[in-house]
Amino acid sequence: MIIQGKIYKIFETQQIKDTFKKREFVLEYADNSQYPQLIKFEFTQDKCDELNGFNVGDEVEINFNIRGREWENPKREKVYFNTLQAWKMDKLSESEMKTPAPNKSKDEEFNPDDLPF
């Protein structure tokens, strides 16, 4: 499956077991701009590094799979979990967190009245 949106939050990599690690992030999905949805995805194992080149605010396209599993809790009740497991992410546009320096006119750059002598 494929989805597009804006990165809302990026978490640190979590080492769950000696042989398993994951890194979660949240995507702001604005199919309806009045009610944007915050959707949590995860990368696992060697894919955790996929997030290193991304920042909050970047517009991205995510390729992912839906994973579901059953678990029996200590009360012997069956509980079901869903995971959105990303396997590829492409940057569509970068965040606008960098503010460009204001443009100075030629008059502002050199003013003979500002000379110290």
C-alpha positions as CSV (number, residue, x, y, z in Angstrom):
1,M,0.0,0.0,0.0
2,I,1.1,3.6,-0.5
3,I,0.2,6.8,1.4
4,Q,1.3,10.4,1.3
5,G,1.5,12.9,4.1
6,K,3.7,15.0,6.3
7,I,6.0,13.7,9.0
8,Y,4.6,14.8,12.4
9,K,7.0,13.0,14.8
10,I,10.0,10.7,14.6
11,F,11.0,8.5,17.6
12,E,14.3,7.0,18.5
13,T,15.2,3.4,17.5
14,Q,14.0,0.9,20.2
15,Q,15.9,-2.3,20.8
16,I,13.1,-4.7,21.7
17,K,15.1,-7.9,21.9
18,D,18.7,-8.8,21.0
19,T,17.5,-9.8,17.5
20,F,14.7,-7.2,17.0
21,K,14.6,-3.4,16.8
22,K,12.1,-0.9,15.5
23,R,11.8,2.8,14.9
24,E,8.4,4.5,14.9
25,F,7.2,7.7,13.3
26,V,3.9,9.5,13.0
27,L,2.5,10.7,9.7
28,E,-0.1,13.5,9.4
29,Y,-2.5,12.3,6.8
30,A,-4.8,15.1,5.6
31,D,-7.2,13.5,3.2
32,N,-9.8,15.8,4.7
33,S,-7.9,19.0,5.8
34,Q,-10.5,19.8,8.4
35,Y,-9.8,16.5,10.2
36,P,-6.2,15.4,9.7
37,Q,-5.3,12.0,11.0
38,L,-2.1,11.1,12.9
39,I,-1.1,7.6,11.9
40,K,1.8,5.7,13.5
41,F,4.1,3.6,11.3
42,E,7.2,1.7,12.0
43,F,10.4,0.5,10.3
44,T,12.0,-2.7,11.6
45,Q,15.5,-4.2,11.7
46,D,17.9,-2.7,9.0
47,K,15.1,-0.4,7.7
48,C,15.3,1.7,10.9
49,D,18.0,3.8,9.3
50,E,15.5,4.8,6.5
51,L,14.4,7.7,8.8
52,N,17.9,9.2,9.2
53,G,17.5,11.6,6.2
54,F,14.0,12.9,7.1
55,N,12.8,15.7,9.4
56,V,9.5,16.6,11.0
57,G,7.5,18.6,8.4
58,D,8.8,16.7,5.3
59,E,6.2,15.7,2.8
60,V,6.7,12.0,2.1
61,E,5.3,9.0,0.3
62,I,5.4,5.7,2.3
63,N,5.2,2.2,1.0
64,F,3.9,-0.1,3.8
65,N,2.2,-3.4,4.7
66,I,-0.5,-3.9,7.2
67,R,0.4,-6.6,9.8
68,G,-2.0,-8.2,12.2
69,R,-1.6,-10.8,14.9
70,E,-3.4,-12.6,17.7
71,W,-2.1,-12.8,21.3
72,E,-3.5,-14.5,24.3
73,N,-3.1,-12.4,27.5
74,P,-2.6,-13.9,31.0
75,K,-6.4,-14.0,31.5
76,R,-6.5,-16.3,28.4
77,E,-8.4,-13.7,26.4
78,K,-7.5,-13.3,22.8
79,V,-6.3,-9.8,21.8
80,Y,-5.6,-8.5,18.3
81,F,-2.9,-6.1,17.2
82,N,-2.3,-4.2,14.0
83,T,0.9,-2.7,12.8
84,L,1.6,-0.5,9.8
85,Q,5.1,-1.6,8.8
86,A,6.8,0.8,6.4
87,W,9.5,-0.6,4.0
88,K,10.2,2.4,1.8
89,M,9.9,6.1,2.2
90,D,10.5,8.9,-0.4
91,K,10.7,12.6,0.2
92,L,8.3,14.6,-1.8
93,S,9.3,18.0,-0.4
94,E,11.4,19.2,2.6
95,S,10.1,21.0,5.7
96,E,10.2,24.8,5.7
97,M,12.0,24.9,9.1
98,K,15.0,26.7,7.6
99,T,14.4,30.5,7.3
100,P,16.3,32.3,4.6
101,A,18.2,35.4,5.6
102,P,16.4,38.6,4.7
103,N,17.5,40.3,1.5
104,K,19.4,43.5,2.1
105,S,19.2,46.3,-0.4
106,K,22.4,48.0,-1.6
107,D,21.7,51.0,0.5
108,E,21.5,48.9,3.6
109,E,24.7,47.0,2.8
110,F,26.9,50.2,2.6
111,N,26.1,53.4,4.4
112,P,29.0,55.9,4.5
113,D,27.4,57.5,7.7
114,D,28.1,54.3,9.6
115,L,31.9,54.6,9.2
116,P,33.7,54.9,12.5
117,F,35.9,57.9,11.4
